[in-house]
Amino acid sequence: MPTARIPVAAVQPSAHNRADFASAWPHIADLANAAAERGAKLIVLPEATVPGYVLGAAPVNVAQLERAFADLSAIAARSGATIVYGTAKVVAGQTVNAAACIGPDGSELGFAAKQFLWHFDRRWFARGDELEPVRTPLGDLGLLVCADGRIPTIAATLVERGAQLLVMPTAWVTSGRDPQALENLQADLLANVRAKENGVPFVVSNKCGVELESVAYCGKSAIIDADGEFVARGSETREEIVYGEVELRDASRSAPDATRFAPVAAPPNARERARIAFTTARTAADLERLAGLAHFADCDLLVACDAADVRTEPPVVRIASARAGTLETTAGLAFAIADDRAIHDPRALVDARLHGIDLIVWCADAGRDAAWQTRFARTRAAELRAFAIVFCGDGERAFAVDPDGAVVAGTFADFRMASFVYDRARSRATTVAPTTDVLAGLQVAEAIRAR
């Protein structure tokens, strides 16, 4: 398959307030120019670099937008670089949060408007409603903006439609829970999975510092290869330009067939809450012994993969890996049974989740990388707001993940049975920020893809 190597720069500037854009912009433009002078042929700047992320109620100053475009256009034309930058953009009388693309001749080649608006940015931005790659001399770019990266089918649809590289201006924020480790789910987990599951590189540019004393950014601008590994990554707190190369493959490939889960009705005695034990044991004798221990631990059921048939109390739920791609209702719970193919497909579990299935059981293949099993499990649980139980292919390790993407329990060595609390109230909490509903985002992305 023909390939091309592209030198890339992700510009990570310090944050500025919208009111300070006029004074902040020349320095930001200088950073873009420095990246061009060093030879970068793709330069990416963060979300809402122009004029700022927190717009407030006042209309944007179109002259400022035009100035920024003119400056970046001149840099692109002078250097032959393609530039993607985050900007407010007025379209049909509405302001959208755009990733705009300038080609090496200085002309605008296209843009993508953010679809999955996050928290208060929907106060001033209108939602985008298109998913098409932007054609450039470098190749077809799949542009998305910040929280769009949390919806798996947005990136997947762009790649299905020919994108050879995902490019995301972002404003990854952090809670500041630990000032020495500025956390963000996308920066620390989802971005790498997005690249690997779609088989294309991913370039992300973020800010560092603080905007309006109330929005803190985590930095960590990243260049990620098609295998999901970092080529280069920025610091959490320092303004810098992150350099690296990505390999663009020929786009002449068809999207793989997705695993689809048919809808299933919730069981009539559906549980709202249950303590679920799970075990790597498979023999009847081991299961009978561990079921007794699960009973003493006040567990409601014991889940095992490819295990012997036993009759115990609490009941043993036997998940058959051969039934991957199916839904099963038992013991008052509905399970989506997944294999590696389904978990690695960003579209596979979306239908099941939209039909109310919030418990995934993954029987993983042997010989797979344990770190990636954890990353994929955490990603699927977090982006779908679901619980997951993973049986690793080595037969020694199993673990559970909650709807926040945190590993909450797991077996190891002689610790052959672990348990966690399944609580449907947590998976129903799909609003991950005020007015920001993950399931609604999945529904919108599916509707756009179907057009």
LOKE-254737 format. One line per 3 residues: number of its first residue (from 1); for each residue x, y, z of C-alpha. Coordinates in nm, 4 decimals. Layout:
BEGIN
NUM	X,Y,Z ~ ...
This chain:
BEGIN
1	0.0000,0.0000,0.0000 ~ 0.1589,0.3347,-0.1032 ~ 0.2514,0.5633,0.1841
4	0.3791,0.9164,0.2376 ~ 0.5600,1.0565,0.5403 ~ 0.4459,1.4025,0.6470
7	0.6361,1.6327,0.8869 ~ 0.3813,1.7660,1.1347 ~ 0.3769,2.0372,1.4017
10	0.1170,2.0700,1.6783 ~ 0.1370,2.4247,1.8128 ~ 0.0647,2.4460,2.1870
13	0.0289,2.8136,2.2855 ~ -0.0566,2.9615,2.6219 ~ -0.4261,3.0329,2.6642
16	-0.5571,3.3858,2.6223 ~ -0.8856,3.5574,2.7020 ~ -1.1023,3.6637,2.4130
19	-1.0597,4.0277,2.5168 ~ -0.6824,3.9865,2.4786 ~ -0.6881,3.8316,2.1333
22	-0.5489,4.1356,1.9519 ~ -0.2370,4.1383,2.1696 ~ -0.2021,3.7587,2.1897
25	-0.2430,3.6813,1.8210 ~ 0.0935,3.8073,1.6832 ~ 0.2806,3.5681,1.9132
28	0.0567,3.2753,1.8141 ~ 0.1114,3.3559,1.4473 ~ 0.4860,3.3636,1.5159
31	0.4629,3.0102,1.6585 ~ 0.2872,2.8911,1.3431 ~ 0.5508,3.0613,1.1306
34	0.8322,2.9005,1.3334 ~ 0.6784,2.5598,1.2694 ~ 0.6637,2.6366,0.8975
37	1.0251,2.7545,0.8901 ~ 1.1330,2.4291,1.0537 ~ 0.9766,2.2398,0.7645
40	0.6397,2.1211,0.8974 ~ 0.3994,2.0531,0.6116 ~ 0.0994,2.0170,0.8381
43	0.0598,2.2714,1.1186 ~ -0.2231,2.2422,1.3704 ~ -0.3382,2.5091,1.6188
46	-0.5851,2.4553,1.9070 ~ -0.9607,2.4854,1.9247 ~ -1.0946,2.8421,1.9344
49	-0.7504,2.9918,1.9014 ~ -0.9362,3.2692,1.7162 ~ -1.0543,3.4679,1.9063
52	-1.0913,3.2528,2.2224 ~ -1.2862,2.9586,2.3621 ~ -1.5088,3.1489,2.6056
55	-1.6862,3.3819,2.3625 ~ -1.9633,3.5056,2.5867 ~ -2.2688,3.6859,2.4537
58	-2.1074,3.9450,2.2264 ~ -2.0941,3.8669,1.8523 ~ -1.7530,3.7752,1.7178
61	-1.5452,4.0458,1.5561 ~ -1.5335,3.9374,1.1918 ~ -1.2329,4.1618,1.1292
64	-1.0350,3.9585,1.3834 ~ -1.1318,3.6350,1.2089 ~ -1.0256,3.7791,0.8757
67	-0.6939,3.9012,1.0145 ~ -0.6073,3.5600,1.1551 ~ -0.6969,3.3896,0.8279
70	-0.4874,3.6384,0.6291 ~ -0.1828,3.5861,0.8511 ~ -0.2059,3.2070,0.8401
73	-0.2788,3.2134,0.4672 ~ 0.0423,3.4079,0.4104 ~ 0.2417,3.1576,0.6182
76	0.0923,2.8655,0.4256 ~ 0.1582,3.0214,0.0845 ~ 0.5124,3.1195,0.1785
79	0.6066,2.7775,0.3176 ~ 0.3877,2.5365,0.1232 ~ 0.2353,2.4086,0.4476
82	-0.1223,2.3048,0.5146 ~ -0.2586,2.4697,0.8305 ~ -0.5545,2.3554,1.0417
85	-0.6617,2.5953,1.3146 ~ -0.9473,2.6377,1.5599 ~ -1.1604,2.9424,1.4946
88	-1.5046,3.0849,1.5421 ~ -1.6690,3.0971,1.2013 ~ -1.9894,3.2689,1.0958
91	-2.1942,3.0432,0.8674 ~ -2.5428,3.1401,0.7480 ~ -2.5742,3.3868,1.0334
94	-2.4675,3.1385,1.3019 ~ -2.1340,3.1097,1.4788 ~ -1.9779,2.7633,1.4736
97	-1.6715,2.6235,1.6472 ~ -1.4632,2.5288,1.3453 ~ -1.1483,2.3461,1.2494
100	-1.0582,2.5399,0.9356 ~ -0.8064,2.4148,0.6799 ~ -0.5809,2.6415,0.4724
103	-0.3980,2.4834,0.1798 ~ -0.0383,2.5429,0.0695 ~ -0.1559,2.8044,-0.1828
106	-0.3140,3.0074,0.0972 ~ -0.6765,2.9286,0.0132 ~ -0.9325,2.7794,0.2517
109	-0.9887,2.4176,0.1545 ~ -1.2730,2.3476,0.3931 ~ -1.3720,2.3259,0.7578
112	-1.5521,2.1092,1.0087 ~ -1.7931,2.2511,1.2662 ~ -1.7935,2.0934,1.6118
115	-2.0883,1.8579,1.6602 ~ -2.0669,1.7440,2.0190 ~ -2.0786,2.0786,2.1938
118	-1.9363,2.0696,2.5444 ~ -2.0964,2.2374,2.8449 ~ -2.1225,2.6135,2.8027
121	-1.9816,2.6336,2.4500 ~ -2.3317,2.5584,2.3262 ~ -2.4314,2.8976,2.4657
124	-2.2518,3.0679,2.1772 ~ -2.1767,2.8018,1.9146 ~ -2.4250,2.6334,1.6808
127	-2.3826,2.2576,1.6299 ~ -2.2231,2.1248,1.3105 ~ -2.4145,1.8688,1.1052
130	-2.1750,1.7353,0.8407 ~ -1.9120,1.4598,0.8374 ~ -1.6899,1.4725,0.5312
133	-1.3098,1.4703,0.5000 ~ -1.1342,1.7759,0.3599 ~ -0.9276,1.7061,0.0508
136	-0.5778,1.8564,0.0626 ~ -0.2521,1.8078,-0.1317 ~ -0.1272,1.6051,0.1662
139	-0.4224,1.3685,0.1579 ~ -0.7786,1.3592,0.2870 ~ -0.8001,1.4992,0.6408
142	-1.0726,1.4069,0.8871 ~ -1.1253,1.7247,1.0875 ~ -1.2970,1.7149,1.4248
145	-1.3023,1.9494,1.7225 ~ -1.2310,1.8594,2.0863 ~ -1.5311,1.6769,2.2363
148	-1.6082,1.5256,1.8942 ~ -1.3244,1.2901,1.9854 ~ -1.5386,1.1447,2.2657
151	-1.7984,1.0127,2.0176 ~ -1.6440,0.7053,1.8505 ~ -1.8559,0.7142,1.5364
154	-1.7544,1.0692,1.4391 ~ -1.3932,0.9727,1.3703 ~ -1.5003,0.6339,1.2332
157	-1.7352,0.7921,0.9800 ~ -1.4657,1.0327,0.8629 ~ -1.2303,0.7398,0.8057
160	-1.5039,0.5375,0.6348 ~ -1.5425,0.8285,0.3954 ~ -1.1758,0.8400,0.3068
163	-0.9889,1.0319,0.5776 ~ -0.6234,0.9256,0.5888 ~ -0.5389,1.1363,0.8922
166	-0.7466,1.2632,1.1835 ~ -0.6721,1.6225,1.2864 ~ -0.8241,1.7771,1.5970
169	-0.7858,2.1293,1.7299 ~ -0.8871,2.0903,2.0931 ~ -0.9293,2.2719,2.4217
172	-0.8764,1.9802,2.6580 ~ -0.9587,2.1081,3.0037 ~ -0.8606,1.9715,3.3419
175	-1.0244,1.9741,3.6826 ~ -0.6976,2.0480,3.8612 ~ -0.7652,1.7602,4.0976
178	-0.3903,1.7073,4.1080 ~ -0.1884,2.0119,3.9931 ~ 0.1114,1.7832,3.9395
181	-0.0802,1.5611,3.6964 ~ -0.3336,1.7492,3.4850 ~ -0.5831,1.4829,3.3841
184	-0.8122,1.4633,3.0829 ~ -0.9829,1.1449,2.9630 ~ -0.9256,1.2191,2.5956
187	-0.5635,1.3211,2.6377 ~ -0.4789,1.0271,2.8619 ~ -0.6792,0.7493,2.6955
190	-0.9246,0.8105,2.4136 ~ -0.6963,0.9813,2.1604 ~ -0.4652,0.6805,2.1313
193	-0.7595,0.4434,2.0922 ~ -0.9109,0.6642,1.8208 ~ -0.5961,0.6285,1.6127
196	-0.5576,0.2541,1.6667 ~ -0.9203,0.1552,1.6122 ~ -0.9349,0.3498,1.2838
199	-0.5856,0.2602,1.1628 ~ -0.4875,0.6205,1.0845 ~ -0.2620,0.8770,1.2552
202	-0.4133,1.1400,1.4813 ~ -0.2742,1.4914,1.5374 ~ -0.4115,1.6963,1.8283
205	-0.3219,2.0510,1.9286 ~ -0.4190,2.1853,2.2699 ~ -0.3495,2.4935,2.4828
208	-0.1762,2.5213,2.8165 ~ -0.2493,2.7630,3.0978 ~ -0.5749,2.9246,3.2066
211	-0.8485,3.1272,3.0410 ~ -1.0634,3.3747,3.2378 ~ -0.9375,3.2339,3.5686
214	-1.1899,2.9524,3.5376 ~ -1.0931,2.7264,3.2456 ~ -0.7668,2.5331,3.2884
217	-0.6045,2.3463,3.0003 ~ -0.3903,2.0334,3.0305 ~ -0.1583,2.0738,2.7307
220	-0.0472,1.7285,2.6090 ~ -0.0721,1.8151,2.2397 ~ -0.0015,1.4890,2.0605
223	0.1122,1.3295,1.7386 ~ -0.0058,0.9673,1.7378 ~ 0.0702,0.7034,1.4768
226	-0.1768,0.4625,1.3164 ~ -0.0916,0.1981,1.5773 ~ -0.2058,0.4292,1.8561
229	0.1417,0.5057,1.9893 ~ 0.2766,0.8534,2.0625 ~ 0.5196,0.9896,1.8053
232	0.5554,1.3032,2.0173 ~ 0.3655,1.4644,2.3036 ~ 0.3645,1.8067,2.4641
235	0.4019,1.8972,2.8295 ~ 0.1108,1.9813,3.0563 ~ 0.2103,2.3384,3.1365
238	0.4656,2.4661,2.8875 ~ 0.4057,2.6577,2.5651 ~ 0.5821,2.4710,2.2862
241	0.5662,2.3286,1.9356 ~ 0.5429,1.9507,1.9160 ~ 0.7121,1.8030,1.6094
244	0.6960,1.4608,1.4487 ~ 0.6238,1.2683,1.1314 ~ 0.3150,1.0672,1.0420
247	0.2684,0.8116,0.7695 ~ -0.0338,0.8520,0.5439 ~ -0.1508,0.5374,0.3733
250	-0.3421,0.5160,0.0494 ~ -0.7105,0.5764,0.1180 ~ -0.8221,0.3090,-0.1307
253	-0.9564,0.0697,0.1290 ~ -1.3094,-0.0204,0.2274 ~ -1.4377,0.0060,0.5809
256	-1.4643,-0.3311,0.7586 ~ -1.8077,-0.4743,0.8185 ~ -1.9254,-0.3693,1.1598
259	-2.0417,-0.6152,1.4221 ~ -2.4021,-0.5286,1.4958 ~ -2.6033,-0.6190,1.8047
262	-2.9738,-0.6665,1.7418 ~ -3.2055,-0.4872,1.9848 ~ -3.3248,-0.6879,2.2834
265	-3.5917,-0.6043,2.5340 ~ -3.4827,-0.5607,2.8930 ~ -3.5814,-0.8567,3.1087
268	-3.9140,-0.8115,3.2905 ~ -3.7393,-0.8465,3.6265 ~ -3.4538,-0.6142,3.5280
271	-3.2256,-0.5316,3.8169 ~ -3.1522,-0.1718,3.9044 ~ -2.8579,-0.2715,4.1182
274	-2.6571,-0.5885,4.1711 ~ -2.3275,-0.6998,4.3151 ~ -2.1649,-0.8954,4.0349
277	-1.8797,-1.1371,4.0989 ~ -1.6630,-1.2599,3.8137 ~ -1.4000,-1.5296,3.7941
280	-1.1372,-1.6785,3.5665 ~ -1.2319,-2.0283,3.6899 ~ -1.3865,-2.2653,3.4360
283	-1.4215,-2.6124,3.5889 ~ -1.7372,-2.7212,3.7657 ~ -1.5569,-2.7850,4.0940
286	-1.3914,-2.4435,4.0956 ~ -1.7148,-2.2672,4.0054 ~ -1.9139,-2.4434,4.2741
289	-1.6560,-2.3508,4.5372 ~ -1.6310,-1.9877,4.4238 ~ -2.0094,-1.9523,4.3968
292	-2.0262,-2.0442,4.7648 ~ -1.7748,-1.7724,4.8432 ~ -1.9709,-1.5280,4.6271
295	-2.2796,-1.6118,4.8310 ~ -2.0988,-1.5245,5.1538 ~ -1.9824,-1.1999,4.9918
298	-2.3462,-1.1051,4.9215 ~ -2.3023,-1.1263,4.5437 ~ -2.6128,-1.1682,4.3289
301	-2.4466,-1.3650,4.0513 ~ -2.1105,-1.4980,3.9367 ~ -1.9986,-1.4423,3.5750
304	-1.7527,-1.6717,3.3976 ~ -1.6395,-1.7071,3.0364 ~ -1.6449,-2.0446,2.8547
307	-1.7050,-2.2246,3.1823 ~ -1.8642,-2.5546,3.2842 ~ -2.2389,-2.5806,3.3385
310	-2.3208,-2.5760,3.7087 ~ -2.6274,-2.5095,3.9211 ~ -2.5404,-2.2898,4.2173
313	-2.6686,-2.0112,4.4345 ~ -2.5971,-1.7372,4.3465 ~ -2.6340,-1.8419,3.9834
316	-2.3290,-1.8723,3.7588 ~ -2.3809,-1.6780,3.4366 ~ -2.1862,-1.8637,3.1696
319	-2.0763,-1.6357,2.8871 ~ -1.9764,-1.8234,2.5713 ~ -1.7106,-1.6466,2.3660
322	-1.8515,-1.8196,2.0565 ~ -2.1662,-1.6103,2.0986 ~ -1.9886,-1.2778,2.0489
325	-2.2056,-1.0238,1.8722 ~ -2.5182,-1.1377,2.0559 ~ -2.7193,-1.0067,2.3466
328	-2.8143,-1.2260,2.6373 ~ -3.0591,-1.1676,2.9195 ~ -3.0166,-1.3663,3.2373
331	-3.0441,-1.3190,3.6113 ~ -3.2326,-0.9939,3.5543 ~ -2.9512,-0.8381,3.3498
334	-2.8880,-0.7865,2.9789 ~ -2.5326,-0.8461,2.8530 ~ -2.3724,-0.7508,2.5215
337	-2.1225,-1.0288,2.4496 ~ -1.8181,-0.8976,2.2652 ~ -1.5007,-1.0385,2.1154
340	-1.1880,-0.8537,2.0001 ~ -1.3449,-0.7658,1.6653 ~ -1.6456,-0.6006,1.8257
343	-1.4423,-0.4138,2.0877 ~ -1.1922,-0.2832,1.8320 ~ -1.4730,-0.1613,1.6039
346	-1.5790,0.1885,1.7180 ~ -1.9303,0.1346,1.5787 ~ -2.0135,-0.2146,1.7003
349	-2.1524,-0.1492,2.0474 ~ -2.3266,0.1800,1.9703 ~ -2.6552,0.0177,1.8618
352	-2.6681,-0.1953,2.1731 ~ -2.6052,0.1042,2.3974 ~ -2.8671,0.3150,2.2218
355	-3.1154,0.0344,2.2919 ~ -3.0409,0.0486,2.6626 ~ -2.7758,-0.2224,2.7041
358	-2.5276,-0.0968,2.9613 ~ -2.3322,-0.4120,3.0529 ~ -2.0598,-0.5445,2.8198
361	-1.8797,-0.8754,2.8635 ~ -1.5643,-0.9094,2.6539 ~ -1.4045,-1.2503,2.6111
364	-1.0666,-1.1427,2.4732 ~ -0.8435,-1.3533,2.2501 ~ -0.5221,-1.5034,2.3814
367	-0.1940,-1.3375,2.2932 ~ -0.3230,-0.9811,2.2888 ~ -0.1413,-0.6905,2.4489
370	-0.2736,-0.6548,2.8048 ~ -0.2210,-0.2777,2.8116 ~ -0.4325,-0.2312,2.4997
373	-0.7035,-0.4578,2.6380 ~ -0.7284,-0.2237,2.9344 ~ -0.7260,0.0881,2.7149
376	-1.0009,-0.0414,2.4887 ~ -1.2168,-0.1601,2.7783 ~ -1.1836,0.1713,2.9603
379	-1.2559,0.3650,2.6414 ~ -1.5689,0.1701,2.5512 ~ -1.7061,0.1960,2.9048
382	-1.6406,0.5705,2.9289 ~ -1.7639,0.6741,2.5852 ~ -2.0806,0.4604,2.6110
385	-2.1411,0.5193,2.9827 ~ -2.1567,0.1435,3.0391 ~ -2.0126,-0.1212,3.2687
388	-1.7710,-0.3767,3.1238 ~ -1.6304,-0.7099,3.2387 ~ -1.3200,-0.8289,3.0556
391	-1.1886,-1.1847,3.0510 ~ -0.8322,-1.1628,2.9237 ~ -0.7123,-1.4255,2.6824
394	-0.4410,-1.5473,2.9166 ~ -0.7048,-1.7074,3.1389 ~ -0.5465,-1.5498,3.4465
397	-0.6808,-1.1980,3.4537 ~ -1.0331,-1.0572,3.4505 ~ -1.1363,-0.7058,3.5442
400	-1.4366,-0.4726,3.5566 ~ -1.4691,-0.1118,3.4403 ~ -1.7298,0.1441,3.5453
403	-1.9039,0.4091,3.3293 ~ -1.6312,0.6620,3.4115 ~ -1.3743,0.4354,3.2482
406	-1.2102,0.3395,3.5784 ~ -1.1010,-0.0167,3.6521 ~ -1.2888,-0.0959,3.9730
409	-1.1976,-0.4596,4.0408 ~ -0.9877,-0.7365,3.8928 ~ -0.8407,-1.0805,3.9538
412	-0.4703,-1.1608,3.9754 ~ -0.2550,-1.4598,4.0720 ~ -0.4444,-1.6597,4.3369
415	-0.7141,-1.3902,4.3622 ~ -0.9485,-1.5706,4.1243 ~ -1.2779,-1.3993,4.2000
418	-1.3501,-1.0273,4.2293 ~ -1.6722,-0.8272,4.2435 ~ -1.8179,-0.4832,4.1833
421	-2.1503,-0.3043,4.2150 ~ -2.3562,-0.2665,3.8985 ~ -2.5814,0.0355,3.9499
424	-2.8051,0.1388,3.6625 ~ -2.8309,0.4898,3.8041 ~ -2.4661,0.5407,3.7101
427	-2.5068,0.4246,3.3505 ~ -2.8211,0.6356,3.3185 ~ -2.6079,0.9391,3.4072
430	-2.5124,1.0032,3.0450 ~ -2.4878,1.3813,3.0893 ~ -2.1130,1.4079,3.1405
433	-2.1155,1.7876,3.1676 ~ -2.4094,2.0269,3.1994 ~ -2.6267,1.9948,2.8843
436	-2.3739,1.7491,2.7362 ~ -2.5358,1.4080,2.6888 ~ -2.3225,1.1255,2.5477
439	-2.6181,0.9238,2.4177 ~ -2.7580,1.2269,2.2403 ~ -2.4156,1.2775,2.0810
442	-2.4133,0.9165,1.9611 ~ -2.7639,0.9539,1.8175 ~ -2.6747,1.2719,1.6292
445	-2.3577,1.1173,1.4841 ~ -2.5533,0.8125,1.3696 ~ -2.8185,1.0302,1.2046
448	-2.5537,1.2293,1.0164 ~ -2.3766,0.9111,0.9080 ~ -2.7028,0.7651,0.7747
451	-2.7761,1.0634,0.5493
